[in-house]
Structures are given as C-alpha cells and as structure tokens.
Amino acid sequence: MRSKVIIDKKYTQPVLDWMLHGDNMEKYNSATSPNQGGEFYVITHIDHRPKILVEANFPFKDFFILHSKLLDIWDMPHDLPVDENYGHYLGVYKEGHCLPPHKDPNVGVGGPNQLKFEIVDDIYKVNDKIHCRFNIQIQKPKGGGSTIIEGKEVYVEENEPMLVLAGLYEHWVSKVEGNRDRLVCTFGHYLPIELAIEKGWYPPI
C-alpha cells in the first residue's frame, strides 16, 4: 500500500551515496532471494550491524533513522519483531532484472540464527503473525521496477515508502528498464495478527 508521503532526501542520501560508492554493493553482496533477468546485489540482515559493514563505514545511524520514519508513517511500534529470513536489507537491481511472483514466509526458516527457526507444515500459513516489508525506492529506474500485488501495480514516487504484506499477498516486481538502477531499502518485520486485524489489514479483502 502506498504511503503518499515523500521522505526528504536528507534522510536517504547518506545510504544512497554509500550504495553508489565504488563496488560497495557488489563487494558485500549476499543475494539469496529469487530473481530473474539482469544483475542484482543485495546486502541482508543490516539490522545485525555486521562487522564488515561497520568497517566499510556504512551509515547505520541514517539507515535506522529512515527505518523509524517508515514505521511512524503507519503508526507501527518500534519494537516490532524483525523478519529472521532477510531482516532489513539493501538491493540494487539493474536493467533487465525482475522478481517473480511469490509470497514471503510468515515464520523464520532462514537467516544466520538457526535457533530462531520455526518448524511448521506450511511456512506461508498465517497463524500469529504476517511477514510485512516497509520498502522505499531511494532511486527509481527510468522505467519498470514496479511492485505488483495480486496482479495490481502499485505506483510509488522516488522516496515514497510503501508497505507490502508480503506473507499475505502474492507479489512481484516488473522488469527494470533503462540504465538507471533501481535502489531499494527494505525493512522486514513480523506483524502480530492482532495488530493486523486492528489496522483492518486482516483478513484479506
């Protein structure tokens, strides 16, 4: 869902500058998500403050200020549980890249902390929580790169946050067009089912 709020570039520029500097994204790439087409680089679990990013002078302070701003838009608690599979991550998606239709697991089945993995029959079943992602494109491509939810394109402006109930609805990203990369910050959380009901987001319409 769109926020219809444009985040001031002063809150995204430090992260954007780091992502565009040299080979940072390629050097620290940990891409594991399902992707197709053009090149892409992803750095996952930034919420863990990995030592290699500390040494690379990643702007954690700015990243987490941006995170707080996105949570505030939807009046979310700041102690919302973080997704175990990818956590908060950065993505650079180049010309030709697209993300195929999928849902995200509503339980922890991946990531570095195996002690938090959950054994269930259906990782996509909604029980006590929904995997949601607070996304912001801090650089939009010349064309394409749009999020599509249940077959409906959700148009957002550059620096306009959007919320994807990624564990509830099938979603994908259209092919990136042109030589301007799609750069994204995405913050993954588990939304308690009680809060989703209170917001009117569950059950699905």
CORDA-V681095 format. One record per pair of residues at least 24 apart in sequence whose C-alpha atoms are under 10 Angstrom apart, sorted by the first residue. I is the first residue (numbers start at 1). GAP is how many residues later the second one is. If there is no record, write none. Layout:
((I | GAP) (I | GAP))
This chain:
((1 | 133) (1 | 148) (1 | 153) (1 | 154) (1 | 155) (1 | 160) (1 | 161) (1 | 162) (1 | 163) (1 | 164) (2 | 133) (2 | 152) (2 | 153) (2 | 154) (2 | 155) (2 | 158) (2 | 159) (2 | 160) (2 | 161) (2 | 162) (3 | 67) (3 | 70) (3 | 71) (3 | 153) (3 | 157) (3 | 158) (3 | 159) (3 | 160) (4 | 69) (4 | 152) (4 | 153) (4 | 156) (4 | 157) (4 | 158) (5 | 65) (5 | 68) (5 | 151) (5 | 152) (5 | 154) (5 | 155) (5 | 156) (5 | 157) (6 | 130) (6 | 150) (6 | 151) (6 | 152) (6 | 153) (6 | 154) (6 | 155) (7 | 59) (7 | 62) (7 | 63) (7 | 129) (7 | 131) (7 | 151) (7 | 152) (7 | 153) (7 | 154) (8 | 58) (8 | 151) (8 | 152) (9 | 129) (9 | 149) (9 | 150) (10 | 52) (10 | 56) (11 | 51) (11 | 52) (11 | 53) (11 | 54) (11 | 55) (11 | 56) (11 | 58) (11 | 127) (11 | 148) (12 | 50) (12 | 51) (12 | 53) (12 | 54) (12 | 124) (12 | 125) (12 | 126) (12 | 127) (12 | 147) (12 | 173) (13 | 49) (13 | 50) (13 | 125) (13 | 126) (14 | 44) (14 | 45) (14 | 46) (14 | 47) (14 | 48) (14 | 49) (15 | 43) (15 | 44) (15 | 45) (15 | 46) (15 | 47) (15 | 48) (15 | 51) (15 | 75) (15 | 123) (15 | 170) (16 | 43) (16 | 47) (16 | 74) (16 | 121) (16 | 122) (16 | 123) (16 | 167) (16 | 168) (16 | 169) (17 | 41) (17 | 42) (18 | 38) (18 | 39) (18 | 40) (18 | 41) (19 | 39) (19 | 71) (19 | 72) (19 | 73) (19 | 164) (19 | 165) (20 | 72) (20 | 161) (20 | 163) (24 | 29) (24 | 32) (24 | 34) (25 | 65) (25 | 66) (25 | 67) (26 | 66) (28 | 24) (28 | 25) (28 | 28) (29 | 61) (29 | 62) (29 | 63) (30 | 56) (30 | 59) (30 | 61) (31 | 55) (31 | 59) (31 | 60) (32 | 53) (32 | 54) (33 | 52) (33 | 53) (33 | 66) (34 | 64) (34 | 65) (34 | 66) (34 | 67) (34 | 68) (35 | 58) (35 | 62) (35 | 63) (35 | 64) (35 | 65) (35 | 66) (35 | 137) (35 | 138) (36 | 60) (36 | 61) (36 | 62) (36 | 63) (36 | 64) (36 | 139) (37 | 56) (37 | 57) (37 | 58) (37 | 59) (37 | 60) (37 | 61) (37 | 62) (37 | 138) (37 | 139) (38 | 55) (38 | 56) (38 | 57) (38 | 58) (38 | 59) (38 | 60) (38 | 137) (38 | 138) (39 | 53) (39 | 54) (39 | 55) (39 | 56) (39 | 57) (39 | 58) (39 | 59) (39 | 142) (40 | 51) (40 | 52) (40 | 53) (40 | 54) (40 | 55) (40 | 56) (40 | 57) (40 | 58) (40 | 141) (40 | 142) (40 | 143) (41 | 49) (41 | 50) (41 | 51) (41 | 52) (41 | 53) (41 | 142) (42 | 44) (42 | 47) (42 | 48) (42 | 49) (42 | 50) (42 | 51) (42 | 141) (42 | 142) (42 | 143) (43 | 43) (43 | 44) (43 | 45) (43 | 46) (43 | 47) (43 | 48) (43 | 49) (43 | 142) (44 | 41) (44 | 42) (44 | 43) (44 | 44) (44 | 45) (44 | 46) (44 | 47) (44 | 67) (44 | 142) (44 | 143) (45 | 37) (45 | 38) (45 | 39) (45 | 40) (45 | 41) (45 | 42) (45 | 43) (45 | 44) (45 | 45) (45 | 66) (45 | 67) (45 | 142) (45 | 143) (46 | 40) (46 | 41) (46 | 42) (46 | 43) (46 | 44) (46 | 141) (47 | 35) (47 | 36) (47 | 39) (47 | 40) (47 | 41) (47 | 42) (47 | 140) (47 | 141) (48 | 39) (48 | 40) (48 | 64) (63 | 25) (63 | 122) (64 | 24) (64 | 123) (66 | 70) (66 | 119) (66 | 121) (67 | 67) (67 | 68) (67 | 69) (67 | 118) (67 | 119) (67 | 120) (68 | 119) (69 | 92) (70 | 64) (70 | 65) (70 | 66) (70 | 90) (70 | 91) (70 | 92) (70 | 93) (70 | 116) (70 | 117) (71 | 63) (71 | 90) (71 | 92) (71 | 116) (73 | 88) (73 | 89) (73 | 90) (74 | 60) (74 | 88) (74 | 89) (74 | 125) (75 | 124) (76 | 115) (76 | 119) (77 | 114) (79 | 110) (80 | 108) (80 | 109) (80 | 110) (80 | 111) (80 | 112) (81 | 48) (81 | 50) (81 | 107) (81 | 108) (81 | 109) (81 | 110) (81 | 111) (82 | 26) (82 | 49) (82 | 50) (82 | 51) (82 | 105) (82 | 106) (82 | 107) (82 | 108) (82 | 109) (83 | 24) (83 | 25) (83 | 26) (83 | 27) (83 | 28) (83 | 47) (83 | 48) (83 | 49) (83 | 50) (83 | 104) (83 | 105) (83 | 106) (83 | 107) (83 | 108) (84 | 24) (84 | 25) (84 | 26) (84 | 27) (84 | 28) (84 | 29) (84 | 30) (84 | 32) (84 | 33) (84 | 47) (84 | 104) (84 | 105) (84 | 106) (85 | 24) (85 | 25) (85 | 26) (85 | 27) (85 | 28) (85 | 31) (85 | 32) (85 | 46) (85 | 103) (85 | 104) (86 | 24) (86 | 25) (86 | 26) (86 | 100) (86 | 101) (86 | 102) (86 | 103) (87 | 24) (87 | 46) (87 | 99) (87 | 100) (87 | 101) (87 | 102) (88 | 45) (88 | 46) (88 | 47) (88 | 97) (88 | 98) (88 | 99) (88 | 100) (88 | 101) (89 | 46) (89 | 95) (89 | 96) (89 | 97) (89 | 98) (89 | 99) (90 | 45) (90 | 46) (90 | 47) (90 | 93) (90 | 94) (90 | 95) (90 | 96) (90 | 97) (91 | 46) (91 | 90) (91 | 91) (91 | 92) (91 | 93) (91 | 94) (91 | 95) (92 | 45) (92 | 47) (92 | 89) (92 | 90) (92 | 91) (92 | 92) (92 | 93) (93 | 47) (93 | 48) (93 | 52) (93 | 82) (93 | 83) (93 | 87) (93 | 88) (93 | 89) (93 | 90) (93 | 91) (94 | 47) (94 | 51) (94 | 81) (94 | 82) (94 | 83) (94 | 84) (94 | 85) (94 | 86) (94 | 87) (94 | 88) (94 | 89) (95 | 46) (95 | 47) (95 | 48) (95 | 49) (95 | 50) (95 | 80) (95 | 81) (95 | 82) (95 | 83) (95 | 84) (95 | 85) (95 | 86) (95 | 87) (96 | 48) (96 | 49) (96 | 78) (96 | 79) (96 | 80) (96 | 81) (96 | 82) (96 | 83) (96 | 85) (97 | 47) (97 | 48) (97 | 76) (97 | 77) (97 | 78) (97 | 79) (97 | 80) (97 | 84) (97 | 85) (98 | 46) (98 | 47) (98 | 48) (98 | 49) (98 | 74) (98 | 75) (98 | 76) (98 | 77) (98 | 78) (98 | 79) (99 | 46) (99 | 47) (99 | 48) (99 | 49) (99 | 72) (99 | 73) (99 | 74) (99 | 75) (99 | 76) (99 | 77) (100 | 70) (100 | 71) (100 | 72) (100 | 73) (100 | 74) (100 | 75) (101 | 47) (101 | 48) (101 | 49) (101 | 50) (101 | 68) (101 | 69) (101 | 70) (101 | 71) (101 | 72) (101 | 73) (102 | 47) (102 | 48) (102 | 64) (102 | 65) (102 | 67) (102 | 68) (102 | 69) (102 | 70) (102 | 71) (103 | 28) (103 | 62) (103 | 63) (103 | 64) (103 | 65) (103 | 66) (103 | 67) (103 | 68) (103 | 69) (104 | 26) (104 | 27) (104 | 28) (104 | 29) (104 | 61) (104 | 62) (104 | 63) (104 | 64) (104 | 65) (104 | 66) (104 | 67) (105 | 25) (105 | 26) (105 | 27) (105 | 61) (105 | 62) (105 | 63) (106 | 24) (106 | 25) (106 | 26) (106 | 60) (106 | 61) (106 | 62) (106 | 83) (106 | 84) (106 | 85) (107 | 24) (107 | 60) (107 | 83) (108 | 82) (123 | 44) (124 | 42) (124 | 43) (124 | 44) (124 | 45) (125 | 42) (125 | 43) (126 | 41) (126 | 42) (126 | 67) (126 | 76) (126 | 77) (127 | 65) (127 | 66) (128 | 62) (128 | 63) (128 | 64) (128 | 65) (128 | 66) (129 | 38) (129 | 39) (129 | 60) (129 | 61) (129 | 62) (129 | 63) (129 | 64) (129 | 65) (129 | 66) (129 | 67) (130 | 35) (130 | 36) (130 | 37) (130 | 38) (130 | 59) (130 | 60) (130 | 61) (130 | 62) (130 | 63) (130 | 65) (130 | 66) (130 | 72) (131 | 33) (131 | 34) (131 | 35) (131 | 36) (131 | 37) (131 | 57) (131 | 58) (131 | 59) (131 | 60) (131 | 61) (132 | 31) (132 | 32) (132 | 33) (132 | 34) (132 | 35) (132 | 36) (132 | 37) (132 | 54) (132 | 55) (132 | 56) (132 | 57) (132 | 58) (132 | 59) (133 | 29) (133 | 30) (133 | 31) (133 | 32) (133 | 33) (133 | 34) (133 | 52) (133 | 53) (133 | 54) (133 | 55) (133 | 56) (133 | 57) (133 | 58) (134 | 27) (134 | 28) (134 | 29) (134 | 30) (134 | 31) (134 | 32) (134 | 51) (134 | 52) (134 | 53) (134 | 54) (134 | 55) (135 | 24) (135 | 25) (135 | 26) (135 | 27) (135 | 28) (135 | 29) (135 | 49) (135 | 50) (135 | 51) (135 | 52) (135 | 53) (136 | 24) (136 | 25) (136 | 26) (136 | 27) (136 | 47) (136 | 48) (136 | 49) (136 | 50) (136 | 51) (137 | 24) (137 | 25) (137 | 45) (137 | 46) (137 | 47) (137 | 48) (137 | 49) (138 | 44) (138 | 45) (138 | 46) (138 | 47) (139 | 41) (139 | 42) (139 | 43) (139 | 44) (139 | 45) (139 | 46) (140 | 36) (140 | 40) (140 | 41) (140 | 42) (140 | 43) (140 | 44) (141 | 35) (141 | 36) (141 | 37) (141 | 38) (141 | 39) (141 | 40) (141 | 41) (141 | 42) (142 | 34) (142 | 35) (142 | 36) (142 | 37) (142 | 38) (142 | 39) (142 | 40) (143 | 31) (143 | 32) (143 | 33) (143 | 34) (143 | 35) (143 | 36) (143 | 37) (143 | 38) (143 | 39) (144 | 29) (144 | 30) (144 | 31) (144 | 32) (144 | 33) (144 | 34) (144 | 38) (145 | 27) (145 | 28) (145 | 29) (145 | 30) (145 | 31) (145 | 32) (145 | 36) (145 | 37) (145 | 38) (146 | 26) (146 | 27) (146 | 28) (146 | 29) (146 | 30) (146 | 36) (147 | 24) (147 | 25) (147 | 26) (147 | 27) (147 | 28) (148 | 24) (148 | 25) (148 | 26) (149 | 24) (158 | 24) (158 | 25) (158 | 26) (159 | 25) (159 | 26) (161 | 24) (161 | 25) (162 | 24) (163 | 24) (164 | 24) (165 | 24) (165 | 25) (165 | 26) (165 | 31) (165 | 36) (165 | 37) (165 | 39) (166 | 24) (167 | 24) (168 | 33) (168 | 34) (168 | 35) (168 | 36) (169 | 35))
